[in-house]
Amino acid sequence: MLPLVLSAVVGAAVLMFAVYLAISVLRYPPGSGRALEIHEFIKEGARAYLRRQYGVIVSISVAIAVAILVASIVAGRPSPWRAPLLFLAGSFSSVAAGYFGMLVATRANVRTVNAVVTGGLRVAFGVAFKGGLVMGLTVAGLGTFAVAVALLALGFSDEVIRDSIYYAFGASAVALFARVGGGIYTKAADVGADLVGKVEVGIPEDDPRNPGVIADNVGDNVGDVAGMGADLFESYVEAIISTMVVALALAVATQVSYALLPLAVSAAGLVASAASVLFTMVLPIRDPAKALSTASLASAVLIAVLSLPVSLYLLGPEAGLRAWLTVVAGLVAGVVVGLTSDYFTRKGLPPTAKVAEMSQMGPALTILSGMSYGFMSVVIPSVGIAVAALVAYALTAPLGGFWYGIYGVALSAVGMLSLTGFVVGADAYGPITDNAAGIAEQAGFGEDVRSVTDLLDSAGNTMKSISKGYAIGSAALTALALLAAYISVLPRDKVDMSQLNLLNSYVVAGFFIGMAVPALFTSIVLRAVSDAAFELIAEIRRQFRERPGILEFRERPDYGRAVDVVTKYAIKRLVIPGLIAIAVPVVVGVTLGIYALAGTLAGAIVSGLLLGLFQGNVGNTWDNAKKYIEEGHFGGKGSEAHKAAVIGDTVGDPLKDAAGPSLNILIKLMSVVAISIAPVLAALA
């Protein structure tokens, strides 16, 4: 059990390092004056929203835990308290990780601005990156620590490993509700503020006269910090746990070593992610985007190096080398997905430049050209994930057959997600610098300060694009691992494995049902964003109409009222999408059976990967095409091309930050629910 103990120790050490980074960020002076005042608005708005959101989520989580307890008692399961306890532990871990990370992020934004004023680019980059890395290290550190401690406390046995899927269930349920709620909030605020401010009134982005500007800044934190953190937290723990569950299907003599390997690889990833601070300290920071990209590649290489001795120690020379190559395959797939998203979305590269050029002829061509690149951007990541899965299977199947190959596929997901600490940190860096640029604009800082905050923000946009591609790519591999785990927990004496094929009409029917679920989910989320944006637009127009002095700087907008409008709608509309993810597997499993449910999961993975990648990339392509025009290309700000690009960006916002990212969690939560109810379904078969 030494690897289990070491994983817990490494997780705890990384959590302590995250606390140290948080303290070092908070020690940096926040400045004073108007910038500090705006920061307080953002901080309080984000805290108020999360308190209300988590209040709803905790209530739902408790209700689900009670249902799990009742079902466990009725089914006569030994230790019926264990499953609901693990579910609640997963739920509260996800809440804690998201809330702590967001608290630091909302305090790092104004300190980044002040660092620009007092210390320049390098110091400001350090403050923003450390603030973001707190979120990343908290997510990965807590995931590794919690899983290891749970297995140590409850006993490292087959039953405990299977029940640990309920920890993933709790994390996944919270993540979906948080991602949907945060996505609705942030994009309704963004769309509402942009349409009235930029398009109708003609004032700049982040202009303090816009009543929706604080709501927009708040949304960056509750959506892209707390939401993304919860998203990757559940992916991270699900990849670990699903691989451990699949390991139980292997030969009895090898189960323990194979079950411990995913935790050990994750611990290696934690060390590499923590070391990324050192990478950024020695790298030149003339271009923050290049510094972050270089640090991410260095972290990936370090994970590969550290994973080799771990794999050899646990599995021996041949099996260890094959397992290590599987981890590397997952890492490479993650890099491929991220770099592809970067190419199709980075400002100034051919796709965004072409969309910006097409915008000269109106918004219709902005939309059409962006969509064409969005669909094209799906191809390479999908092929990359397929190759990673095939390579992983081919590497590990010779060790013992089918289930060893499936274990390899699951382990490749662990390899991809071993970078989670750095990726989430780099993603959280984005909202911090976005807020910093907004605060600099609203507080009236000079061009010398705003040019630096804009440079930091530009790097943040790049990393957000990469991390969104990484998130959906890792979700697809994790979902495949969870699908394998679902099949592995079905009792062999009651299930005919040969029926799990596309010649089975129930599997085909389930596949089409699953394929439709992400489309339905996307529709519901986009409607929620539209409805909330409608109400915010009405509120902003009302303030401009009733208080004309706002545009002349004679009256201050009622920021709090705008924040409240969006908060109410986001909280109201976050429940139904989450319940769909939980209800569909139950309904399909009970009515159509275990084979149809396997098809449903497969269909949701395929459809969800396509829609998730497309929406995440196309939204960022439109966003950065707009920014490219704002730099002075094709007429610059205020031109017809700029107006068309703003419309494209407005259409893309709810795709890239609400519906698209939420699909990552949808396909995994459906699989986790299926695993949880598999024994009951098998009994009914």
Buried (B, 14 or more C-beta within 10 A) or exposed (E): EEBBEBBBBBBBBBBEBBBEBBEBBBEBEBBEEBBBEBBEBBBBBBBBBBEBBBEBBBEBBBEBBEEBBEBBEEEEBEEBEBBBBBBBBBBBBBBBBBBBBBBBBBBBBBBBBBBBBEBEBBBBBBBBBBBBBBBBBBBBBBBBBBBBBBBBEBEBEEBBBBBBBBBBBBBBBBBBBBBBBBBBBBBBBBBBBBBBBBEEBEBBBBBBBBBBBBBBBBBBBBBBBBBBBBBBBBBBBBBBBBBBBBBBBBEEEBBBBBBBBBBBBBBBBBBBBBBBBEBBEEBEBEBBBBBBBBBBBBBBEBBBEBBBEBBBBBBEEEBBBBBBBBBBBBBBBBBBBBBBBBBBBBBBBEBBBBBBBBBBEBBEBBBEBBBBBBBBBBEBBBEBBEBBBBBBBBBBBEBBEEBBBBBBBBBBBBBBBBBBBBBBBBBBBBBBBBBBBBBBBBBEBEEEBBEBBBBBBBBBBBBBBBBBBBBBBBBBBBBBBBBBBBBBBBEEEEBEEEBBEEEBEBBBBBBEBBBBBBEEBBEBBBEBBBBBBBBBBEBBBEBBEEBEEBBEEEBEBBBBBBBBBBBEBBBBBBBBBBEBBBEBBBEBBEEBBBBBBBBBBBBBBBBBBBBBBBBBBBBBBBBBBBBBBBBEBBBEBEBBBBBBBBBBBBBBBBBBBBBBBBBBBBBBBBBBBBBBBBBBBBEEB
